[in-house]
Amino acid sequence: MNKLLVAAIVLSFSSASYGFTRNMNSESTHITAGVSDSREAAYQQGQALSKSLQSESPRKLKRTLGIYEYGLKTNTIKVNESNIEVDEFSTVSGDVKYRAIVNVNYSYDKYESDNR
């Protein structure tokens, strides 16, 4: 009986030291939606990408946003907001092109071990 009591006490102390903390992370990234000959077309490409990100599953967002964190809870990934910038640039031949850049603010939960 004493051995069982000692084993239960040791088990309770050892399992208590293996706790986890849940942290919510919020980050942002920039994704190029495409290059076009006109500002309007570039903006439309950016809008299409932004809408696509809003409707993607958390698993697909993980790949699209490049989130590779230890302890990541994939099903918690969500896009909080996004906005579109159109960047004008010139090619080597002197042609003016427009690049749509989608700025994405997203969040996710991550579990970290309390054992440090």
Buried (B, 14 or more C-beta within 10 A) or exposed (E): EEEEEEEEEEEEEEEEEEEEEEEEBEEEEEBEBBBBEEBEBBBBBBBBBBEEBEEBEBEEBBEBBEBEBEEBBBEBBEBEEBEBBBEEEEEEEEEEBBBBBBBBEBBBBBEBEEEE
